[in-house]
Amino acid sequence: MENHTEVVCFLLLGLPIGVELQIVFFFIVLTIYILTLTANITIITLVNLDQRLQTPMYLLLSQLSIIEIFYTSTIVPKLLSTLLQKNSISFAACFTQQYFYVSLGVTEFFLLGVMAVDRYFAICSPLRYTTIINEKICLQATAACWLAAFLFMSFLVILLSKLPYCGPNKVNHFFCDLAPLLKLSCIDTHMMESVVFFYGCCAILPSFVATIVSYVFIVSTILRTPSQKGRKKAFSTCASHFTVVAILYGTVIFLYVRPAYAFPIEINKFVGVFNTVVTPLLNPLIYCLRNKEVKAAVRKQFGRNVLRNNLLH
């Protein structure tokens, strides 16, 4: 450290595409971002306005939409600036971005675990569902998800920020991800990599186990249902959640739960774009397109707006 200058800012190298394509990609990402905000705000608004959606499942869905808004907003604005050749990010901003990125990601894992348990009680114990799961329980569970994730990940990010960074300061990514930053530290980071792996396991495994166990019981219960119509209805209520879980775990496992040399960093970057830009848009679309109640709520609110406009004119 005596022979180096401490880093006060980082340079994000961004995506491996030409300058001409960066402008095109800028408008693509911006469009997706606007659609993501619109879709998730629509979900939140519908759940708050429509009485039929005032149920635990939809309250949890609205919380997922809130997470998606903050999650994508943590990454996309800086990604857009890097596409405009504004690659610099201060030391404090870098670790602030990292903190919200990992904390919101862990919150989403925890919430999806809670949603899996909710589906378990709805299908496996339908007669007791309303007494076990209610609005108060949902609010307490979601608050616990947020609090546990943000407290838990704060210690990891503090540890990472306390490492000595004395150059080079070029982060080979479009945001301040964990692995590229660790490579810039001046000291041996093998111990820190073990700590990161431990935190990753603690963050992912509980929700993963809760989801898998819940779906084992759900599938077992559905297969024992004598009515084909009943089986179809039960599968349809779980299909959206299971699709979201598969997408999230698939991308995260590809990015973080494998050897670092398995794929080039360029591939990691584009999978990272899918995870941080595209997935937050897919989640509300998956729930809306496959859910009759959400589509009915959209038609109802749209009809009210049309009627109101006609009366005003």
C-alpha positions in Angstrom: 0.0 0.0 0.0 2.9 2.3 0.6 3.9 2.1 -3.1 0.4 2.6 -4.5 -2.3 5.3 -4.5 -5.6 4.3 -3.0 -8.4 4.1 -5.5 -11.1 6.8 -5.1 -13.2 5.9 -8.2 -13.6 3.0 -10.6 -14.0 2.7 -14.4 -16.7 0.4 -15.6 -15.6 -1.3 -18.9 -19.2 -1.9 -19.9 -20.5 -4.3 -22.5 -18.2 -5.7 -25.3 -20.0 -4.1 -28.2 -19.0 -1.4 -30.7 -19.7 2.3 -30.3 -22.4 2.2 -33.1 -24.2 -0.7 -31.4 -24.0 1.0 -28.0 -26.4 3.7 -29.1 -28.8 1.1 -30.4 -28.5 -0.9 -27.2 -29.0 2.3 -25.2 -32.5 2.8 -26.7 -33.3 -0.9 -26.3 -32.4 -1.0 -22.6 -34.1 2.3 -22.0 -37.3 1.0 -23.6 -37.2 -2.2 -21.6 -36.6 -0.2 -18.4 -39.6 2.1 -19.0 -41.8 -1.0 -19.8 -40.5 -2.7 -16.6 -41.4 0.3 -14.5 -44.8 0.6 -16.1 -45.6 -3.1 -15.8 -44.6 -3.4 -12.1 -46.3 -0.1 -11.1 -49.4 -1.4 -12.9 -49.3 -4.6 -10.8 -48.9 -2.6 -7.6 -51.7 -0.2 -8.5 -54.1 -3.1 -9.4 -53.5 -4.9 -6.2 -54.2 -1.7 -4.2 -57.3 -0.7 -6.2 -59.1 -4.0 -7.0 -60.8 -5.7 -4.0 -60.6 -9.2 -5.7 -56.8 -8.9 -5.6 -56.7 -8.1 -1.8 -55.5 -11.6 -1.1 -52.1 -12.9 0.3 -50.9 -14.2 -3.1 -51.4 -10.8 -4.8 -50.1 -8.9 -1.8 -46.9 -10.9 -2.1 -46.9 -10.3 -5.9 -47.1 -6.6 -5.3 -44.1 -6.8 -3.0 -42.2 -8.7 -5.7 -43.0 -5.9 -8.1 -41.6 -3.3 -5.7 -38.4 -5.3 -5.4 -38.2 -5.5 -9.2 -38.5 -1.7 -9.6 -35.7 -1.1 -7.1 -33.6 -4.0 -8.3 -33.5 -2.9 -12.0 -33.2 0.8 -11.0 -30.1 0.0 -9.1 -28.3 -1.2 -12.3 -30.0 0.2 -15.4 -29.3 4.0 -14.9 -25.6 3.4 -14.6 -25.7 0.9 -17.5 -27.3 3.6 -19.7 -24.6 6.0 -18.7 -21.8 3.5 -19.6 -23.4 3.1 -23.0 -23.0 6.9 -23.4 -19.3 6.5 -22.6 -19.7 7.8 -19.0 -17.9 5.0 -17.3 -16.7 6.5 -14.1 -18.2 5.7 -10.7 -17.0 6.8 -7.3 -15.8 4.4 -4.7 -18.8 5.1 -2.4 -21.3 4.9 -5.3 -19.8 1.6 -6.4 -20.3 -0.1 -3.1 -23.7 1.5 -2.6 -24.8 0.0 -5.9 -23.3 -3.3 -4.9 -25.1 -3.3 -1.5 -28.5 -2.6 -3.0 -28.0 -5.1 -5.8 -27.1 -8.0 -3.5 -29.6 -7.0 -0.8 -32.5 -6.7 -3.2 -31.5 -9.9 -4.9 -31.5 -11.8 -1.6 -34.8 -10.1 -0.6 -36.3 -11.5 -3.9 -35.0 -15.0 -3.0 -36.6 -14.9 0.4 -39.9 -13.5 -0.9 -40.1 -16.3 -3.6 -39.6 -18.8 -0.8 -42.5 -17.2 1.1 -44.6 -17.3 -2.0 -43.8 -21.0 -2.4 -45.0 -21.7 1.2 -48.1 -19.6 0.5 -48.9 -21.8 -2.5 -48.2 -24.9 -0.4 -50.9 -24.0 2.2 -53.3 -22.8 -0.5 -53.2 -26.2 -2.3 -52.3 -28.7 0.4 -54.4 -27.2 3.3 -57.1 -25.2 1.5 -59.6 -25.5 4.5 -57.1 -24.0 6.9 -55.5 -21.5 4.4 -57.4 -18.4 5.4 -56.6 -19.0 9.1 -52.9 -19.6 8.6 -52.2 -17.1 5.8 -53.7 -13.6 6.0 -52.8 -10.0 5.3 -51.0 -9.5 8.6 -48.9 -12.6 8.2 -48.0 -11.5 4.7 -46.9 -8.1 5.9 -44.8 -9.6 8.7 -43.2 -12.1 6.3 -42.3 -9.5 3.7 -40.9 -7.1 6.3 -38.8 -10.0 7.7 -37.5 -10.7 4.1 -36.5 -7.1 3.6 -34.9 -6.6 7.0 -33.1 -9.9 7.1 -31.6 -9.5 3.6 -30.5 -5.9 4.1 -28.9 -6.5 7.5 -27.3 -9.8 6.4 -25.7 -8.4 3.3 -24.6 -5.2 4.9 -21.8 -7.0 6.7 -20.5 -8.6 3.5 -20.4 -5.3 1.6 -18.7 -3.5 4.5 -16.0 -6.2 4.5 -15.6 -5.8 0.7 -15.3 -2.0 1.0 -12.6 -2.3 3.6 -10.3 -4.3 1.3 -7.4 -2.2 0.0 -7.9 -1.1 -3.6 -4.8 0.5 -5.0 -5.0 0.1 -8.7 -5.8 -0.8 -11.4 -9.3 0.6 -11.1 -11.0 -0.8 -14.2 -14.0 -3.0 -13.3 -14.5 -5.5 -16.1 -18.3 -5.3 -16.0 -21.2 -2.8 -16.5 -21.9 -2.6 -12.8 -20.0 -3.1 -9.5 -20.4 -6.9 -9.3 -18.6 -8.9 -6.6 -16.1 -11.0 -8.5 -14.7 -8.2 -10.8 -14.2 -6.0 -7.7 -12.4 -8.7 -5.8 -9.9 -9.0 -8.6 -8.9 -5.4 -8.1 -7.9 -5.7 -4.5 -4.2 -5.4 -3.6 -4.2 -8.4 -1.3 -4.9 -12.1 -1.5 -8.7 -12.5 -1.6 -9.0 -16.3 -1.2 -10.4 -15.9 2.3 -12.8 -13.2 1.1 -13.9 -15.4 -1.7 -14.8 -18.1 0.8 -16.7 -15.6 2.8 -18.7 -14.5 -0.3 -19.4 -18.2 -1.1 -20.7 -18.7 2.5 -22.9 -15.7 2.2 -24.2 -16.9 -1.1 -25.1 -20.3 0.3 -26.9 -18.7 3.3 -28.8 -16.3 1.0 -29.9 -18.9 -1.6 -30.2 -22.2 0.2 -33.0 -21.4 2.7 -35.4 -20.1 0.0 -34.3 -22.8 -2.5 -35.0 -25.6 0.1 -38.3 -24.0 1.1 -39.3 -23.8 -2.6 -38.3 -27.3 -3.5 -40.0 -28.9 -0.4 -43.1 -26.9 -1.0 -43.4 -27.9 -4.6 -42.8 -31.6 -3.8 -45.8 -31.5 -1.5 -47.8 -29.4 -4.0 -47.2 -31.8 -6.9 -47.9 -34.8 -4.7 -51.2 -33.2 -3.6 -52.2 -32.2 -7.1 -51.5 -35.7 -8.5 -53.8 -37.2 -5.9 -56.6 -34.8 -6.9 -59.3 -37.0 -8.5 -60.8 -34.2 -10.7 -58.9 -33.4 -13.9 -60.4 -29.9 -13.7 -59.1 -29.5 -10.2 -55.6 -30.7 -11.1 -55.5 -28.2 -14.0 -56.7 -25.3 -11.9 -54.1 -26.2 -9.2 -51.3 -26.4 -11.7 -52.3 -23.1 -13.2 -52.1 -21.3 -9.9 -48.5 -22.4 -9.4 -47.3 -22.2 -13.0 -46.5 -18.5 -12.9 -44.6 -18.6 -9.6 -42.6 -21.7 -10.7 -41.7 -20.1 -14.0 -40.4 -17.0 -12.2 -38.4 -19.2 -9.8 -36.9 -21.2 -12.6 -35.8 -18.1 -14.5 -34.3 -16.4 -11.3 -32.4 -19.5 -10.0 -31.3 -20.5 -13.5 -29.6 -17.1 -14.2 -28.1 -16.8 -10.7 -26.7 -20.3 -10.7 -25.2 -19.7 -14.1 -23.6 -16.5 -13.0 -22.4 -17.4 -9.5 -22.7 -21.1 -8.6 -20.0 -22.5 -11.0 -16.2 -22.1 -11.6 -15.2 -18.6 -12.7 -13.4 -19.9 -15.7 -16.3 -21.9 -17.1 -17.5 -19.2 -19.5 -15.8 -16.0 -20.8 -16.6 -12.8 -18.9 -18.3 -11.4 -22.0 -21.0 -14.1 -21.8 -21.4 -13.4 -18.1 -22.1 -9.7 -18.9 -24.9 -10.5 -21.4 -26.4 -13.0 -18.9 -26.1 -10.2 -16.3 -28.1 -7.9 -18.7 -30.8 -10.6 -18.9 -30.8 -10.9 -15.1 -30.9 -7.2 -14.3 -32.8 -5.7 -17.3 -35.0 -8.4 -18.9 -36.1 -10.5 -15.9 -37.7 -7.6 -14.0 -40.0 -7.1 -17.0 -40.7 -10.8 -17.5 -42.0 -11.4 -14.0 -45.1 -9.1 -14.1 -45.7 -10.2 -17.7 -45.7 -13.9 -16.7 -48.1 -13.3 -13.8 -50.4 -11.1 -16.0 -50.5 -13.2 -19.1 -51.3 -16.4 -17.2 -53.7 -15.0 -14.6 -57.4 -14.5 -15.3 -58.0 -12.4 -12.2 -55.2 -9.9 -13.0 -56.4 -9.6 -16.6 -60.0 -9.1 -15.3 -58.7 -6.3 -13.0 -56.9 -4.7 -15.9 -60.1 -4.7 -18.0 -62.1 -3.3 -15.1 -59.7 -0.4 -14.4 -59.4 0.3 -18.1 -63.2 0.4 -18.5 -63.4 2.8 -15.6 -60.9 5.1 -17.1 -62.7 5.0 -20.5 -66.0 5.8 -18.8 -64.5 8.6 -16.8 -63.0 10.1 -19.9 -66.3 9.9 -21.8 -68.1 11.6 -18.9 -65.5 14.4 -18.8 -65.9 15.0 -22.5 
